[in-house]
Amino acid sequence: MNKKSKKVLGVVTSLVLSLCMLTGCSSNNSASSNASSSQSSNKSAELPKKINITYVKAPLNVPSILEKNDSLFDEEFKSDNIELNWPEITAGPDQTEALASGDIDFAHCLGGTSALIAASNGVNLKIIGTYSQAPKGFMLVTNDKSIKGPEDLKGKKIGGPKGTILHQVLVAALKEKGMTINDVEFMDMQIPDAVTSLGSGKIDCALVAGPSALQCLNSGSTKVCDGEGLVSGITVIAVNSDFAEKYPDLVKRFMKVHDETLDYMEDNYDEMISKVAKELEISEDDVKSLYEWYDFDDDIDEEEIQALYDTQDFLIENDMQQNKIKIEDYILDVK
């Protein structure tokens, strides 16, 4: 800065100071500060008394297991006197219904299929992160030695949960072999029921995931195929839109804790494996095998958005979603 500029700046500064003395800037600043402090206190007073987060531990939801059992969110929000509740709502439609009613604030592990169906039906939600992707963790298994691959499923009885990632794997596997869901006898049932039905011979093929998949394989069942190369196996973290709008800082802090949990998982592998095995009541070796199938990176980029669009196409083609949505409108960046 040259001398002339410094001189001009000095004159301007003097004028400003003089004006402040005449108009009472100090007083106004003090009033503004007090108002700001009051607004801050009001905002703090308006914080919710509790936060409700769904607890879905299976098939291998490692972050949720650690965050609940190690009280990680409790630690984050205890200074705000916020109570943390973990209702065990595992079925996707039940989670989105609870989101819509406000009974839960965060659907911590929600199938991409369930999130899209709910959003297309007007449920007030935002996706704030990817929970996991595990195409290898979703598979078709059989006890029928004549079934070597998806091409051998024509006319067979297949059991599994409709409108889920597993259902998507089945449809994609059939499509790759030039077939549709109409070429098989698909029976809608939950995974435990599918495992039981497969064991009793009531169905020829079961849709299974996680520990149930390992259970079947260890019992002599053979894998027909898994989701690798067929689907992303994407699950998401969703929040009630009203909650996110009212408490943006809480949502940001929620994801901060989740990110810290992912870092802990990476840095404390053996300890993490031990905690998860205890919670799921399976061996540490089984947890290690399952863990290799999972990617818990929570970032949402173009690849994840495309995976959700692919999921939407599947839902619409199979008459499970009627209204097409722009997925970007339901994604909230809180980082």
VOGU-3710 file (C-alpha; in Angstrom, 3 decimals, decimal comma):
1> mnkkskkvlg> 0,000/0,000/0,000  1,457/3,445/-0,981  1,513/6,495/1,298  -1,419/8,136/-0,483  -3,588/5,060/0,023  -2,626/4,858/3,685  -3,587/8,507/4,138  -6,989/8,004/2,482  -7,576/4,904/4,626  -6,730/6,885/7,764
11> vvtslvlslc> -9,244/9,605/6,873  -11,979/7,069/6,172  -11,259/5,285/9,446  -11,487/8,546/11,373  -14,812/9,394/9,753  -16,217/5,970/10,603  -15,126/6,272/14,229  -16,676/9,713/14,459  -19,961/8,485/13,043  -19,970/5,623/15,507
21> mltgcssnns> -19,543/8,024/18,410  -22,427/10,159/17,128  -24,833/7,291/16,419  -23,979/4,970/19,304  -22,405/2,064/17,421  -21,081/0,566/20,633  -24,522/0,484/22,156  -26,027/-1,091/19,045  -23,266/-3,682/18,850  -23,877/-4,549/22,478
31> assnasssqs> -27,612/-4,880/21,841  -26,921/-6,999/18,768  -24,592/-9,197/20,794  -27,203/-9,624/23,508  -29,869/-10,488/20,916  -27,555/-13,022/19,319  -26,827/-14,557/22,703  -30,537/-14,716/23,450  -31,268/-16,374/20,092  -28,516/-18,890/20,771
41> snksaelpkk> -30,015/-19,699/24,169  -33,473/-20,060/22,648  -32,129/-22,390/19,992  -30,435/-24,476/22,677  -33,633/-24,572/24,715  -35,553/-25,814/21,684  -33,388/-28,888/21,173  -35,279/-32,188/21,257  -35,374/-34,128/24,519  -34,580/-37,339/22,673
51> inityvkapl> -33,348/-38,641/19,331  -34,721/-41,904/17,953  -32,366/-43,978/15,796  -33,300/-47,356/14,327  -31,105/-50,233/15,445  -30,591/-52,787/12,696  -27,659/-55,014/13,565  -28,087/-57,771/10,960  -26,787/-58,924/8,633  -23,514/-57,174/9,582
61> nvpsileknd> -24,170/-53,539/10,421  -20,898/-52,903/12,214  -21,207/-49,102/12,662  -24,625/-49,387/14,318  -23,417/-52,119/16,664  -20,496/-49,996/17,825  -22,422/-46,736/18,013  -25,156/-48,240/20,175  -23,138/-50,538/22,419  -20,307/-48,061/22,963
71> slfdeefksd> -22,790/-45,191/23,553  -21,077/-43,019/20,953  -24,089/-40,845/20,158  -24,918/-40,627/23,869  -21,469/-39,144/24,476  -21,889/-36,659/21,637  -25,254/-35,343/22,780  -25,090/-35,713/26,567  -24,010/-32,073/27,027  -27,301/-31,094/25,353
81> nielnwpeit> -29,272/-33,362/27,710  -30,595/-35,316/24,748  -31,640/-38,921/25,360  -30,821/-41,512/22,688  -33,364/-44,242/21,889  -32,692/-47,236/19,630  -35,969/-48,861/18,512  -35,285/-52,152/16,724  -37,260/-51,610/13,527  -35,661/-53,821/10,920
91> agpdqteala> -38,104/-54,033/7,998  -37,633/-51,228/5,486  -41,339/-50,333/5,087  -41,713/-50,171/8,880  -38,722/-47,852/9,108  -40,047/-45,463/6,476  -43,495/-45,503/8,071  -41,893/-44,532/11,388  -39,907/-41,797/9,621  -43,108/-40,453/8,085
101> sgdidfahcl> -44,913/-40,371/11,430  -41,961/-38,819/13,246  -41,613/-41,821/15,565  -37,978/-42,092/14,472  -35,604/-39,340/13,430  -32,902/-41,418/11,734  -33,322/-44,637/9,745  -29,744/-45,647/10,338  -29,559/-48,551/7,884  -32,304/-48,433/5,287
111> ggtsaliaas> -32,369/-50,451/2,074  -32,073/-48,327/-1,038  -35,241/-49,965/-2,343  -37,239/-48,966/0,744  -35,914/-45,407/0,690  -36,885/-44,885/-2,947  -40,348/-46,421/-2,619  -41,038/-44,248/0,418  -39,743/-41,059/-1,208  -41,807/-41,708/-4,339
121> ngvnlkiigt> -44,881/-42,087/-2,133  -44,329/-38,734/-0,458  -42,559/-39,776/2,739  -40,720/-36,792/4,173  -37,113/-38,029/4,165  -33,610/-37,059/3,127  -30,687/-39,372/2,432  -27,624/-38,081/4,291  -25,157/-40,865/3,559  -24,532/-44,308/2,190
131> ysqapkgfml> -24,589/-46,883/4,986  -22,990/-49,758/3,119  -22,590/-51,543/-0,179  -22,186/-55,305/-0,131  -23,158/-57,017/-3,380  -21,282/-60,170/-2,322  -23,286/-60,314/0,889  -26,614/-60,925/-0,892  -26,937/-64,333/-2,487  -29,097/-67,155/-3,798
141> vtndksikgp> -28,416/-70,572/-2,266  -29,807/-74,028/-2,974  -29,728/-77,635/-1,797  -30,664/-78,888/-5,263  -27,562/-80,347/-6,912  -29,101/-79,849/-10,357  -29,041/-76,064/-9,910  -25,611/-74,852/-10,960  -26,467/-71,254/-11,819  -29,343/-68,809/-12,412
151> edlkgkkigg> -30,047/-70,447/-15,779  -31,254/-73,540/-13,877  -33,878/-71,687/-11,831  -36,660/-71,775/-14,434  -39,821/-73,216/-12,883  -38,199/-73,478/-9,427  -39,674/-72,327/-6,116  -37,663/-69,433/-4,707  -38,252/-67,823/-1,320  -37,110/-64,441/-0,038
161> pkgtilhqvl> -38,201/-60,924/0,944  -39,959/-58,993/-1,811  -38,942/-55,436/-2,661  -35,464/-55,793/-1,172  -31,886/-55,910/-2,424  -32,147/-59,714/-2,414  -35,191/-59,551/-4,660  -33,250/-57,200/-6,915  -30,384/-59,723/-7,120  -32,811/-62,461/-8,174
171> vaalkekgmt> -34,411/-60,329/-10,892  -31,030/-59,155/-12,193  -29,650/-62,723/-12,251  -32,675/-63,973/-14,186  -32,543/-61,054/-16,598  -28,885/-61,792/-17,380  -29,981/-65,282/-18,475  -32,881/-63,998/-20,577  -35,584/-64,718/-17,996  -37,968/-62,742/-15,816
181> indvefmdmq> -39,488/-63,225/-12,375  -42,444/-64,856/-14,157  -40,194/-67,769/-15,132  -39,901/-68,844/-11,484  -42,318/-69,374/-8,611  -41,319/-66,552/-6,294  -42,605/-66,712/-2,716  -42,421/-63,618/-0,499  -40,963/-64,516/2,910  -38,436/-63,202/5,400
191> ipdavtslgs> -34,884/-64,590/5,403  -35,261/-66,888/8,466  -38,387/-68,409/6,928  -36,571/-68,879/3,615  -33,723/-70,691/5,388  -36,188/-72,969/7,178  -38,162/-73,626/3,991  -34,987/-74,475/2,104  -33,962/-76,934/4,810  -37,345/-78,648/4,766
201> gkidcalvag> -37,459/-78,844/0,971  -40,459/-76,532/0,587  -38,483/-74,290/-1,756  -35,650/-74,975/-4,190  -33,696/-71,771/-3,655  -33,465/-69,182/-0,867  -32,515/-65,518/-0,910  -30,159/-64,974/2,028  -27,663/-62,448/3,354  -24,968/-62,086/5,983
211> psalqclnsg> -24,829/-64,678/8,776  -27,806/-66,532/7,274  -25,839/-66,963/4,055  -22,859/-68,334/5,959  -25,165/-70,610/7,946  -26,544/-72,104/4,746  -23,134/-72,525/3,130  -21,705/-74,111/6,282  -24,676/-76,488/6,352  -23,984/-77,793/2,863
221> stkvcdgegl> -26,012/-75,458/0,657  -24,337/-74,194/-2,498  -24,281/-70,655/-3,835  -26,189/-70,129/-7,063  -24,898/-66,560/-7,393  -24,414/-63,381/-5,400  -24,991/-59,744/-6,271  -21,510/-58,955/-7,539  -21,747/-57,509/-11,022  -25,549/-57,427/-10,753
231> vsgitviavn> -26,424/-54,879/-8,051  -24,637/-52,461/-5,741  -26,329/-53,776/-2,612  -26,687/-50,206/-1,404  -28,199/-49,231/1,938  -28,504/-45,629/3,104  -28,793/-43,401/6,160  -32,002/-41,375/6,078  -33,385/-38,632/8,277  -36,831/-37,149/8,729
241> sdfaekypdl> -36,829/-33,978/6,588  -38,523/-31,843/9,248  -35,946/-32,913/11,828  -33,111/-32,086/9,409  -34,567/-28,656/8,688  -35,161/-27,856/12,350  -31,892/-29,264/13,696  -29,253/-29,089/10,936  -26,427/-28,967/13,475  -27,606/-32,177/15,157
251> vkrfmkvhde> -27,701/-33,935/11,787  -24,180/-32,740/11,031  -22,978/-33,962/14,426  -24,697/-37,297/13,858  -22,677/-37,824/10,693  -19,522/-36,629/12,460  -19,921/-39,425/15,021  -20,616/-41,902/12,234  -17,443/-40,853/10,403  -15,446/-41,214/13,616
261> tldymednyd> -16,883/-44,710/14,012  -15,686/-45,653/10,535  -12,217/-44,392/11,452  -12,294/-46,472/14,640  -13,223/-49,563/12,623  -10,235/-49,069/10,379  -7,795/-48,440/13,233  -9,061/-51,057/15,705  -9,829/-54,104/13,554  -9,385/-56,880/16,151
271> emiskvakel> -11,315/-55,044/18,849  -14,095/-54,261/16,386  -14,341/-57,889/15,256  -14,612/-59,051/18,881  -17,399/-56,597/19,727  -19,431/-57,470/16,626  -19,044/-61,233/17,172  -20,339/-60,859/20,725  -23,369/-58,825/19,645  -24,302/-61,094/16,734
281> eiseddvksl> -23,447/-64,251/18,724  -21,332/-65,694/15,939  -17,655/-66,592/15,780  -14,970/-64,005/15,159  -13,910/-65,997/12,104  -17,410/-65,660/10,683  -17,384/-61,918/11,320  -14,056/-61,628/9,504  -15,451/-63,569/6,533  -18,569/-61,412/6,384
291> yewydfdddi> -16,679/-58,167/6,867  -14,738/-58,745/3,647  -18,013/-58,460/1,719  -18,819/-54,962/3,011  -17,879/-51,417/2,066  -19,008/-48,945/4,745  -17,828/-45,760/3,027  -20,639/-43,271/3,653  -19,902/-40,755/0,889  -22,530/-40,245/-1,801
301> deeeiqalyd> -20,999/-39,473/-5,179  -22,039/-40,085/-8,774  -21,487/-43,838/-8,454  -23,872/-44,149/-5,496  -26,458/-41,895/-7,142  -26,322/-44,045/-10,269  -26,755/-47,157/-8,112  -29,914/-45,623/-6,670  -31,186/-44,793/-10,167  -30,540/-48,414/-11,184
311> tqdfliendm> -32,499/-49,505/-8,129  -35,339/-47,187/-9,095  -35,437/-48,703/-12,592  -35,707/-52,162/-11,027  -38,565/-51,066/-8,767  -40,510/-49,420/-11,581  -39,995/-52,336/-13,975  -41,348/-54,707/-11,335  -44,364/-52,552/-10,401  -43,091/-51,798/-6,890
321> qqnkikiedy> -42,668/-48,059/-7,519  -45,155/-46,032/-9,514  -43,815/-42,495/-9,334  -40,355/-41,775/-10,732  -38,368/-39,277/-8,669  -35,253/-37,160/-9,150  -32,997/-38,794/-6,587  -30,724/-35,756/-6,160  -33,703/-33,899/-4,650  -33,707/-36,372/-1,755
331> ildvk> -30,006/-36,190/-0,956  -28,863/-33,779/1,742  -25,171/-32,917/2,023  -24,474/-32,324/5,715  -20,684/-32,546/5,764
//
